[in-house]
Amino acid sequence: MRWRGWFAVLLTAALALVLCFLTLPVVAIFVDTSPGELLSSLGDEGALDALRLSLECSAVAVGVIVAVGTPAAYLLASRRFPGRAAIVTLVELPLVLPPAVAGIGLLAALGPNGVLGGLVADAGIQLVLTTAGVIVALTFVAAPFYLRQAQAAFEALDRTWLDASRTLGASEARTFLRVAIPTAGPGLVSGLALAWGRALGEFGATLMFAGSFRGITQTVPLAIYERFSTDFTGALALSAVLVAVSAALLLSVKLLTGPAWLRGAAR
């Protein structure tokens, strides 16, 4: 009993330390200055442009990720073929790439002198230092978060449901649309929320590939970086907005995971 009591105290102290360390910086964003000053800083035209650009570009990026990533994740989850493990590893590689490396990689691939730079230019598309470049950067860094979660959601499906659909005469495409996606829905939405949160917080790859021009490529993280040395209150205000959006996305994930999370909260 003595050792059990000592260990319980140790566990509680560890949890308290982790909780304090991880939540204090977040709470400090809201208490370091008054709410009035935060709201006033958000009225700045540059801040509003950054918020608009972040929301628009991240929404487009997530739309592209879901449209292309959902069938790609289903293929990886439902098929076994040579080289599959290598493909999964390559898809997940951007998760561990430093943001600056991601930006350099995008320049080397899609920049004017990049591997595909000539094809991009011939198509009349300009990506570097443009809003389109922001969307490309956000898509690159956020896509693995959705693909990984979507693949796991599809792999967790009861295969008998899919087989039953095929036995009843449904094509594989119809089974994918009418059975696999709805059943894996909570996992897919969870991946979408994670990808969207990652896109909203992207900094390094966007700066390297698209630059930081107000109203064109300056997203909220870039605006925060620009302001923190000259307008710390403005930086706090934009940070508070990102915290609120990220918290909303996280809460939506928790709610969409269903009864399992609710049971855990009840305990």
C-alpha positions as CSV (number, residue, x, y, z in Angstrom):
1,M,0.0,0.0,0.0
2,R,2.9,2.3,0.8
3,W,4.5,1.8,-2.6
4,R,1.1,2.1,-4.3
5,G,0.4,5.4,-2.6
6,W,3.9,6.7,-3.5
7,F,3.5,5.7,-7.1
8,A,0.1,7.4,-7.3
9,V,1.6,10.6,-6.1
10,L,4.3,10.3,-8.7
11,L,1.8,9.8,-11.5
12,T,-0.3,12.7,-10.3
13,A,2.7,15.0,-10.1
14,A,3.8,14.0,-13.6
15,L,0.4,14.7,-15.0
16,A,0.2,18.1,-13.2
17,L,3.6,19.0,-14.6
18,V,2.7,18.1,-18.1
19,L,-0.7,19.9,-17.9
20,C,0.9,23.0,-16.6
21,F,3.7,23.0,-19.2
22,L,1.4,22.4,-22.1
23,T,-1.5,24.7,-21.1
24,L,0.3,27.7,-19.5
25,P,1.6,29.1,-22.8
26,V,-1.9,28.8,-24.4
27,V,-3.6,30.5,-21.5
28,A,-1.0,33.2,-21.4
29,I,-2.0,34.3,-24.9
30,F,-5.4,35.3,-23.6
31,V,-4.3,36.8,-20.2
32,D,-1.2,38.7,-21.2
33,T,-3.3,41.6,-22.5
34,S,-6.9,42.8,-22.2
35,P,-9.6,41.4,-24.5
36,G,-10.3,45.0,-25.7
37,E,-6.7,45.4,-27.0
38,L,-6.9,42.0,-28.7
39,L,-10.1,42.9,-30.5
40,S,-8.7,46.3,-31.5
41,S,-5.6,44.7,-33.0
42,L,-7.7,42.3,-35.0
43,G,-9.3,45.3,-36.7
44,D,-6.0,46.1,-38.5
45,E,-6.3,45.6,-42.2
46,G,-3.2,43.5,-42.5
47,A,-4.5,41.2,-39.8
48,L,-7.9,40.8,-41.5
49,D,-6.1,40.1,-44.8
50,A,-4.0,37.4,-43.2
51,L,-7.1,35.8,-41.6
52,R,-9.0,35.8,-44.8
53,L,-6.1,34.4,-46.8
54,S,-5.4,31.6,-44.2
55,L,-9.0,30.5,-44.2
56,E,-9.4,30.6,-47.9
57,C,-6.1,28.9,-48.8
58,S,-6.5,26.2,-46.1
59,A,-10.1,25.5,-47.2
60,V,-9.0,25.0,-50.8
61,A,-6.0,22.9,-49.7
62,V,-8.2,20.7,-47.6
63,G,-10.7,20.3,-50.4
64,V,-8.0,19.1,-52.7
65,I,-6.6,16.8,-50.1
66,V,-10.0,15.2,-49.4
67,A,-10.9,14.9,-53.1
68,V,-7.6,13.1,-54.1
69,G,-6.6,11.7,-50.8
70,T,-9.8,9.7,-50.0
71,P,-9.6,7.3,-53.0
72,A,-5.8,7.1,-52.6
73,A,-6.1,6.1,-48.9
74,Y,-8.8,3.6,-49.8
75,L,-6.5,2.0,-52.4
76,L,-3.7,1.7,-49.8
77,A,-6.1,0.3,-47.2
78,S,-7.9,-2.3,-49.5
79,R,-5.1,-3.6,-51.6
80,R,-1.9,-5.5,-51.0
81,F,0.7,-5.1,-53.8
82,P,4.5,-5.0,-54.2
83,G,6.0,-1.8,-53.1
84,R,3.0,-0.8,-50.9
85,A,5.1,-0.4,-47.8
86,A,7.5,1.9,-49.6
87,I,4.6,4.0,-51.0
88,V,3.1,4.4,-47.5
89,T,6.5,5.5,-46.2
90,L,6.9,8.1,-49.0
91,V,3.4,9.4,-48.4
92,E,4.2,9.8,-44.7
93,L,7.6,11.3,-45.2
94,P,6.4,15.0,-45.2
95,L,5.2,14.4,-41.6
96,V,8.8,14.4,-40.4
97,L,10.4,16.8,-42.8
98,P,11.6,20.1,-41.4
99,P,9.4,22.9,-42.8
100,A,12.3,24.7,-44.4
101,V,13.2,21.4,-46.2
102,A,9.7,21.1,-47.4
103,G,9.9,24.7,-48.8
104,I,13.2,24.0,-50.5
105,G,11.8,20.8,-51.9
106,L,8.8,22.6,-53.4
107,L,11.2,25.1,-55.0
108,A,13.4,22.4,-56.4
109,A,10.4,20.6,-57.9
110,L,8.0,23.4,-59.0
111,G,10.2,26.5,-59.0
112,P,11.2,28.3,-62.2
113,N,14.4,26.2,-62.4
114,G,12.8,23.1,-60.7
115,V,12.3,19.6,-62.0
116,L,8.8,20.4,-63.3
117,G,9.3,24.1,-63.5
118,G,9.3,24.1,-67.3
119,L,6.0,22.2,-67.5
120,V,4.4,24.5,-64.9
121,A,5.6,27.6,-66.8
122,D,4.4,26.2,-70.2
123,A,1.0,25.6,-68.7
124,G,0.8,29.3,-67.8
125,I,0.8,28.6,-64.1
126,Q,2.9,30.7,-61.6
127,L,3.3,29.2,-58.2
128,V,6.3,30.8,-56.5
129,L,5.5,34.0,-54.6
130,T,1.7,33.7,-55.4
131,T,-1.4,32.7,-53.6
132,A,-1.5,29.5,-55.6
133,G,1.9,28.7,-54.1
134,V,0.5,29.1,-50.6
135,I,-2.2,26.5,-51.5
136,V,0.5,24.1,-52.9
137,A,2.6,24.5,-49.7
138,L,-0.4,23.9,-47.4
139,T,-1.5,20.9,-49.4
140,F,2.0,19.4,-49.3
141,V,2.5,19.6,-45.5
142,A,-1.1,18.8,-44.5
143,A,-1.9,15.9,-46.9
144,P,-0.1,13.2,-44.9
145,F,-2.2,13.9,-41.8
146,Y,-5.4,13.2,-43.7
147,L,-4.0,10.2,-45.7
148,R,-2.7,8.5,-42.6
149,Q,-6.0,8.9,-40.7
150,A,-8.1,8.0,-43.7
151,Q,-6.1,4.8,-44.4
152,A,-6.5,3.8,-40.8
153,A,-10.2,4.4,-41.0
154,F,-10.7,2.3,-44.1
155,E,-8.5,-0.5,-42.7
156,A,-10.7,-0.7,-39.6
157,L,-13.9,-1.4,-41.7
158,D,-15.6,-4.7,-41.3
159,R,-14.8,-6.4,-44.6
160,T,-18.0,-8.4,-44.6
161,W,-20.0,-5.2,-45.1
162,L,-18.0,-4.4,-48.3
163,D,-18.3,-8.0,-49.5
164,A,-22.0,-8.0,-48.8
165,S,-22.4,-4.9,-50.9
166,R,-20.5,-6.5,-53.8
167,T,-22.6,-9.7,-53.4
168,L,-25.8,-7.7,-53.8
169,G,-24.6,-6.4,-57.1
170,A,-23.0,-3.1,-56.2
171,S,-19.9,-2.1,-58.2
172,E,-16.7,-1.4,-56.3
173,A,-17.1,2.3,-57.0
174,R,-20.7,2.3,-55.6
175,T,-19.5,0.2,-52.6
176,F,-16.8,2.8,-52.0
177,L,-19.2,5.7,-52.2
178,R,-22.2,4.2,-50.4
179,V,-20.7,1.9,-47.8
180,A,-17.0,2.6,-47.2
181,I,-17.0,6.4,-47.0
182,P,-20.1,6.7,-44.7
183,T,-18.9,3.9,-42.4
184,A,-15.4,5.4,-42.2
185,G,-16.9,8.9,-41.9
186,P,-15.8,9.8,-38.3
187,G,-12.2,8.8,-39.1
188,L,-12.3,10.8,-42.3
189,V,-13.6,13.9,-40.6
190,S,-11.0,13.5,-37.9
191,G,-8.3,13.4,-40.5
192,L,-9.8,16.4,-42.3
193,A,-9.7,18.4,-39.0
194,L,-6.1,17.4,-38.3
195,A,-5.1,18.3,-41.9
196,W,-6.9,21.6,-41.6
197,G,-5.3,22.5,-38.3
198,R,-1.9,21.7,-39.8
199,A,-2.6,23.8,-42.8
200,L,-3.7,26.8,-40.7
201,G,-0.4,26.6,-38.7
202,E,2.0,26.1,-41.6
203,F,4.9,28.6,-41.6
204,G,8.2,27.4,-42.9
205,A,7.3,25.8,-46.3
206,T,4.9,28.7,-47.1
207,L,7.6,31.3,-46.3
208,M,10.2,29.5,-48.4
209,F,8.0,28.8,-51.4
210,A,5.5,31.6,-51.5
211,G,7.1,34.4,-49.5
212,S,5.3,36.8,-47.2
213,F,3.4,39.5,-49.0
214,R,0.4,41.2,-47.4
215,G,-2.9,40.2,-49.0
216,I,-1.2,37.8,-51.4
217,T,0.8,35.2,-49.5
218,Q,1.0,36.3,-45.9
219,T,-1.0,33.9,-43.9
220,V,-1.7,34.2,-40.1
221,P,1.5,32.5,-38.9
222,L,3.6,34.7,-41.2
223,A,1.7,37.8,-40.0
224,I,2.4,36.7,-36.4
225,Y,6.1,36.4,-37.2
226,E,6.2,39.9,-38.8
227,R,4.4,41.5,-35.9
228,F,5.9,39.9,-32.8
229,S,8.9,42.3,-32.6
230,T,7.0,45.5,-33.3
231,D,3.4,44.9,-32.4
232,F,3.3,42.1,-29.8
233,T,-0.3,42.8,-29.0
234,G,-1.2,42.3,-32.6
235,A,0.8,39.0,-32.6
236,L,-1.1,37.9,-29.5
237,A,-4.5,38.7,-31.2
238,L,-3.7,36.6,-34.3
239,S,-2.4,33.8,-32.1
240,A,-5.6,33.9,-30.0
241,V,-7.6,33.4,-33.2
242,L,-5.5,30.4,-34.3
243,V,-5.8,28.9,-30.8
244,A,-9.6,29.3,-31.0
245,V,-9.8,27.8,-34.4
246,S,-7.5,24.9,-33.5
247,A,-9.5,24.3,-30.3
248,A,-12.7,24.2,-32.3
249,L,-11.2,21.7,-34.7
250,L,-10.0,19.5,-31.9
251,L,-13.4,19.6,-30.2
252,S,-15.1,18.6,-33.4
253,V,-12.8,15.6,-33.7
254,K,-13.6,14.6,-30.1
255,L,-17.3,14.9,-30.7
256,L,-17.2,13.0,-34.0
257,T,-15.3,10.0,-32.4
258,G,-18.6,9.3,-30.7
259,P,-19.5,7.4,-27.5
260,A,-16.0,6.2,-26.8
261,W,-14.7,9.7,-26.1
262,L,-17.8,10.6,-24.2
263,R,-17.4,7.5,-22.0
264,G,-13.8,8.6,-21.3
265,A,-14.9,12.1,-20.4
266,A,-17.5,10.7,-18.1
267,R,-15.0,8.8,-16.1
